[in-house]
Amino acid sequence: METTPSSSSPANPAEPLNGDEKKKKTTTTTTTATAKKKKEKEALGWMEWLRGWFYVVYEFLFQRIMASHLQNPMPLPPINDLTCIVTGSTSGIGREIARQLAESGAHVVMAVRNTKAAHELIQKWQSEWSGLGLPLNIEVMELDLLSLDSVVRFAEEWNLRSRPLHVLINNAGIFSIGEPQKLSKDGYEEHMQVNHLGPALLSILLLPSLLRGSPSRIVNVNSVMHYVGFVDTEDMNVVSGRRKFTSLVGYAGSKLAQVMFSSVLFKRLPAESGINVLCVSPGIVQTNVARDLPKAVQAAYHLIPYFIFSPQEGSRSTLFAATDPQVPEYCELLKADDWPACAFISQDCRPTSPSEEAHNMETSHEVWEKTLELIGLPPDAIERLIEGEDVKCTYRANQE
């Protein structure tokens, strides 16, 4: 598969995965270019906002053209020796990811809130797969990202098995369009918790298993909408009044927070750990999000199917990031070149650059520190887990 970035891509691409030409990047970070401190910045500037929406519209109009070189479904390399945890795998992109990984031979763990729906899906897939090969190796474990206690219980149960984990795919997410602001029982804005805080806690707590499965990967299913996102670390719940909350503000901000957190996690993990961290854009996909859209917008979805990916098409970038053998090499190249952001794979399975705001490493470190505080982990959690120490989380399920 060709992995050279497309010249038509609106983003400033990172080095190609094939590494044929390791030219010096000309992109500079916004950390040195920004004179104001983060606390003085309360939203994206107009130019940043306009550029962000340009990227969103560009992807909507041209994603199918840019991804025309990809096969559907995407052929995967031999992955019989991989164990993959996939969150949010009962619908949409997650369902396609789990099914295709299992049909390619991987051991798949569906980490979901609705375990009954997951078991029904497995029965259906096994029936359809009967006679085509060995039975699919899939299991179900309960995970509710709206409860950090549930995240801890899931991680504890998995880690007790002392099994290696090769790929963690953080796919679950919400976009409650048009609904009023909601807080989880943990007290966090629901978009921020499901799209960022829950996956962040899960990723860190599963590091011992990812170390056993090294080389391993953490793949975060992100969104082009992070280009219009903004994170105020002093107001992660968007309740201070400095910004008016809308579902778009909550969603885009949570996706940007995920990229920023992933970038710092990628930097803090030593190269010898063999754990790589990536974010991917699935493109603009027809998923269950459409159920929350106004009826007029839902009608538009059905009128313009050419522009919008099916869940199977939207799963390709994640499957690529999770299985392509060149991905670790690409991540190592970014780390060696001191690229400020984690690897970001676009919907056409090519490396690209996340938003300008995502390159602000000062803000990214603030997001990192605030996130660890909110999910109840100590500042040195990564280092201690890498060294094999036990790390206590304030949401520990069995804590007395």
N, C-alpha and C positions, 0 to 999 in steps of 0.2 A: 504494500500500500504506500502511495506517495505521501510523504509527510512534510514536504516543503511548504512553508506558509504561502497562502495566496496573495498575490500582489494587490488584489482588489479588496482585501480585508481592511476595514476601517481602523482596526487596532494596530498598534505598533508591535509586531510579532517578536517573540524571543527567538533564540537560535532554533533551527530545525532539529527534529528528533534524530535525523540520520547523522548529524554532526560532521558532514563533509567539509563544511567551511565554518570554522570557529572564529568568525570575524568579531571584532570588538563592538559591543553594542553602543549605539549613539544616544539611546534614551537616557535621560537624567531623571533622578527622582525629584519629586515635588517637595521633599523635606528641605533641601537647601534652597529651593526657589521660593518657598513660602516664608514671608517675614513675620506674619502674625503667629502667635501661639495658638494652639488648638483651642484653648478655653475661650479665645476671642472670636472664634469662628463658629457660627451657630447654624450654618447651612452651606450648601454648595454655592459658589459664585455663579453668576448668570452664564458666563462662558462655559464653566464646567457642566452646568445643568444642560445647556444647549448641546454641547458635545455628547453628553451622555444620552440624550434623547435621539441624537443623530445615529449613534451606534445601535440603539434599540430599533429604530425605524429601518435602518440599513439591514439589520439581521432579519427583520420580518419580511422585507421585500426580496432579499437575495439569498436567504439561507438555503433554499432548495437548489438554486444554481450553484452556490459554493460547494454544496455537498453532493453534487451530481456524480462525482467520481466514486462515491461509496456504494457498496452493494447493500441490498436490503432483503432479508436480514444480513447482518454483518457476519462474515465467516470468522471464527475464532481459532486461535492456535490450540494445540493440545493442552488441556488444563486439568487432567485427571488427578493431579497431585495437589490441587488448590482447594483450600477451605475458605469460603467467602460468606461473610455476614452482610445481608442486605436489609436495610431498614425500609419501612414503607413499601413492602413488596406485595401487597394485595391488590393494587390498582395502578393504572397508568404506566409510567416509565419503569417504576420499581418492579412491577409484575413481569414486564418483558425482560428486564435485567436478570431477575431470578430464574425465569424459565430458560432463557438462552444459556446462562451459565450452567444450569443443571443438565441441559441437553448436550452440552459440550463436555460433560464428564466431571464437573466440579462438585464438591460437597457444599451445598448451599444451606445456609441457616436463614430462614425468614424471620426477621425480628419485627414483630407487628403487634399492634394493640388488639386487633380482631383475630384471635387465633382460630376461631371457628371458620371464618372465611378463608384463612390460609390453608387449613386442612382440606376444605372443599376444593380449593384450587389444585392442591397436590393430587387429590384423587382424580380430578379431571385430566391433569397433565400425564399422570401415570397411565391412565386409560388410553389417551391419544398416542403415547409413546410405546405402548405394548407392541412387542414384535420388532421394534426398531433397534433394540440394543438392551443392555442391562437396565434394570429399573433405576429411575432417577434417584439420586442421593440427596434428598431434601428433608429437612426437619424444621420444626416451628418452635420459636421461643417468644414468650410474651415480653413486649417492650412498649411502654407508653411515654413518649417524649414530653408529654405535658406534665409528667411527674418525674422530678429528678430522683426521687426515691426509687421509682421503677427502673431508671437507668442504672442506678447503683446495684440493685438486686440482679438485674440482667448481667452486668459485668462480673459480679461476684460468682454467680452460677456458672458462667462460662469459664472464668479463670480457675475455678475449682476442678475443672476437667483436665487442666494442664495440657491442653491441646494447642498445637500451633495454629495461628490464624495468619493467612496470607493476604487477604484483601478485606478491608472494611469499607463498605459503600454506604455512606450517609446520604440516603436519598429522600427520606421522609421530609415533608415540608407542607406548610399551609399558606394560602393566600386568600384570606376571607374578605373578598371585595365587597365594599359597600356596607359592611357590618360595623357596629360600634366597637370601640376599643374593649378588649377583653384581657383580663389578667388570669394567669394560671393559679392553681392553688398554692404554688410556691411564691406567688406575688410578682411574676414577671409577665410582661406583655407577650401574648401568645405567639406572635410571629417570631419574636426574638428568642423565645424559649425553644420552640419546635425547630426552627431553622438554624439556630446557632448554639444556644446554651446547652441543650440536650445532646446534640452531636459532639460538641466540644468535650463535654464530660465523658461521653462514651468513648471517644477516641483516646483520651488520656488513660482512662481506667483499663482499657484493653491493650495498653502498651506491653505489658508482660507477655501476653499471648502473641502479639505482633512480633516481639523480639524472638520468640521461639520459632515463628514462621519465617524469619528473615531469610532472604529479602522479601519484604512485604510492603503493602501500600495502603494508604488511607485516601480514598477517593470521595470528595465532597461534591455532590450534585448541586451546582450553584445556578446562576441565572444571569442573562445579559442585563437584567434589571438592576444589578448591583452598580451599573454605570451611573444611575441616577440616585444612588443611595448616599446617605450621610449618617455618621455615627457620632453622637454626643455622649462620651463616656460618663459625663456627669448626669445624664438623663436618658439612660438606656430604655426606660419604659415610655418615654415621650409624654411625660405628665407635668413637666415644669411650666408649660405654657409658652416657652420660647419658640416651639414649633407646634403647629396644629397637627394633631394626629389624623392620619387617614390610613386606610389599609395599604395603600401604595407606599406611604412613608414607612410603615412598619415592615412591610415585606422587603423593600429595596434596602433599607438600613440593616436588616438582619442578614441579608445576603452579602452585603459589603463587610459586615462584622465577621462573617465566616471566612471571607478571603483574607482579611487582615490577621485574624487569629491563626489561620492555616500557614500564613507566611512566617509568623514568628515561631510556630511549632516546627516548621520545616527547618528553620535556622538553628533551633535549640537542640534538635535531635542530632547527635554525632553521626558522622558519615559511617562509622563502623557499626552502628545499630542496624543499618540496612533497611530502615523504614523511610519510605518516600511519601510525601504529602502532595496531593494535587487537587485542584478544583476544575470542574468541567461545566461548560454550558451545553445543555441538551438542545438548545434552540427554542423556538416558540412552538409549543406542542399542545395538541388537543388532548387535555386530560380532564380529571374531575374538577379542576379549577373552574371550568366553564359552567359548572352547575351553580356557582355563586355569582356569576355575572348577571347583569340586567338582561331581560329578555331580548331587548333590541341588539345587545352585543352578542348574545348567544346566536341570534339569527345571522349576524354578520359572520360568526365563526363558520356556519354551515354554507354561507355564500362564497367564502374564499378558501376552500380546502387546498387549493394549489399552494398557497403560501405557508400553511401550517403543517407541521410534521405530525404524523401518527405517533403513538407511543413507541411503536417498534422502531421508527426512524429516530425518534428522540433518544432512544436507549443507546445508539451507536457510539456516541462520544464517551459515555461512561464505560461501556464494554471495552472500548479501545484503551482507555486509560487504565482499566483494571487488568488487562491481559497482554497488551503489546510488549514484546520483549525489549524494545528500545527505550521504554519509559524510564527505567532506573538510570540508564546512561544519560538521558536528557536531564533528569533531576540533578544528577551529580555535576553536570556541566553548569547548570544554573548556580548551584551552591559554590562551585569553584570560582565562578566569575562574579560572585557576590551580588547576584541579581536580587533586588530588594523584595520581590514578591515570589510566592510559591509558583510552581508550574501551573499554567492555566491552559486547558485544552478547549478549543472552540467546537461548535456543533458540527463542523466539517472534519473533525479529528486532526486538526492542525494546531500547533502551538501558537498562542497569541498572548497579548499582554492584557492584564486586568485594567481596571479604570485608573485614571490619574490619581484619584483619592486613595486607591488601594496601595499606591507606591509611597504614601506618606508613612515612613517607618516610625516617626515619633508617635503618630496617632495609633499605628498598629500596636506598638508596645503598650500604649495606654489601654487599648482594647484587650490585649492579652492579660494585663494585670487586673483589670476590672472583671473580666470573664472568670478568672480563677477565683476571685473574691466572691462572685455571685454563685458559682457552682460549688463553693465550699472546699476548695483545694488550696494547700499551702503554696507559696511562691516557688518553692524548690521541688514541686511534685515531679516534674519531668526527670530531673537529675536523680532523685531518689528511686524512682521506678526503674530507670535505666540501670542503676546499681543493684537492683534486686531487693530494695527495701520496701516495706509495707507503707502505704500512704493512706491515712484516714481522711475520709470525706465527711463533712458535716451532715450529709444526706445518707450516710451509711445505713443501709436497711436494718442490719442486725446490731446497730449501736445501742447500747443500753442507756 
